[in-house]
């Protein structure tokens, strides 16, 4: 079960996907208020909503009914498609997609990707939402075919007790979602795409990583397309000032847990200064405030030093250790210093100031 | 503060930091988490030893710290780290039970954690740690997930209220905010936000996985936590049931559509003068399941029992009333017979020789009427058919040993049977 905070973040992540026009799929057991939430979202955004149960539909309900008119075959779209096409910026909600037969899922592909049903264009501003029961709960579940799964941002959905309690007492919680400023969004999107391409340059194996097991194929995995959605959604989160928790959800939902976790780590640490730069000018540099970031930076500096060692750079690293001590992390400094002392060039000795800072702890830990 | 207190406070801080250095050297992959813990000295009256709150601030009693060696304190620090990694707080909140008791939960969690530390032969403090030994008489078994151990302990304590087992490591392992906790926005030691914690746990998990890939010896529990976090997997029983069900419905085809043949209703459409083309339904066919059962010498009786109960499970999951074919096979196939769910235990198990499941699979293909689904239950130490046999048959391989999974041919769907415990 989710906590109230996780519920709020998932709710907002859903809102981001709908606004950013990235198809989104909600995974959760039945009876979790998915439809009500989507109705509330549609009313709030003042958009037309069509709800369709995919499991009782036939392929022609999505691909259009083949019909011969004047000797040519046309694909006649059903009425819901016509209604969405008329409003041009509606929301299409398809429930129970993974219990729909493969041929119906295949037909759904074109609706999600091109916003086209039969010969009827729904309009590119139409948002697509789907819902599915997790495989172990689906009465007669099919795997979500990988090509279809890859087009969606996947969000897990369940109702925490607090929400149910609030709902039963008459007030289902809703969360407000600000529309981003177009100029800001464009700027953030540019930034985000740079971050994604920077990350993928260092991890080319994560550009496309098809999952191994059948069950994972039905969920999020990295491909160039899902990275693009991830960049879009993350830019939306930045532009609307939503929390990092929401960003985490949309990234995991787009490219999968493992790839997203690595990207988030990269994203968090990319603001850190370049280790070689720090070693060149140790005096000009101030440590980050968070301990985990100081650690990552320290490890980076030691790596850079080991790769290319000189007396000057070694002493520069000593200065950074001193700064760690001053900022209240003498123990971390000692952890690094043990490796640092091992790689000292020649018979170089550390400055007395460094030693003074480190010796009491080394003694206490009985390391010298 | 008097001069003596200042001195003691300084000495305690030095020692706990020394402990952190030693802890980091033992498990370098938890470094970011370990150094993210903010050290806060507390009143020994309130905290006799150590505690961590939901914002990952570590409160310690200077008296306790000064009475222990840095080596022993390092073990305690790793203990607290594991409360964070195992997400005991979040899991406690998620328990769908009313009237939860966090001290019992903490006790169950402590036992699991200390087992990991004991397995790694870490030195302990003068204060004796809680262990499974203390609660085995309550019916707790060390393979139980903490959630299960907790419910066993709660049930026991309802009957034996005098035998109260509790411990408290602070709100990191669940329960309301403690009195001694700092404000979340404390200016000196602000709490780590949930999001920062998630990021740190992600990076610790990937450090653990890459250390393991580099051949380092990682405690199983940590490796499992890391993999669960970054490569979540479904429970194999659910996976098996799911795969079977979709295999069966694929074969039965009872709900899929095809334009390959005309619809039976097409005539009526044409007669009405309409120009629509309807799809046909795929014709259902009752599925025939064949199970190849590894009965070679490497399979213990216990494992065979598991296999047999899985066969029963398969038949329940699939709802095949007509029964399934079972082929006990070591290096050759023994008696092939058709069984129904209630007589699973009557399967005559012969074997005990070498292993070659490909023989069993080829034999399964000779069954008439033809099998649509062939399930192989094995430990995986077996040759497999080199090429996919002709025909649109669905193959499932159910393995008891994960390390053999990579040998299973691509055209088979693999499910790993795992012991489910944390």
Interface residues (C-beta under 8 A of the other chain):
Chain A: X1 X3 X5 X58 X59 X60 X65 X66 X67 X68 X69 X73 X76 X101 X102 X103 X104 X135 X136 X138 X140 X141 X142 X143 X161 X213 X214 X215 X243 X244 X245 X248 X257 X258 X261 X262 X264 X265 X268 X290 X291 X292 X294 X295 X296 X299 X329 X330 X331 X332 X334 X335 X338 X360 X361 X364 X365 X366 X367
Chain B: X14 X15 X17 X18 X19 X20 X21 X22 X24 X25 X31 X32 X33 X35 X36 X38 X70 X90 X93 X94 X96 X193 X194 X195 X196 X198 X199 X200 X202 X203 X205 X206 X229 X230 X231 X232 X233 X234 X235 X238 X239 X241 X242 X243 X245 X246 X249 X255 X256 X257 X258 X259 X275 X276 X277 X278 X279 X413 X414
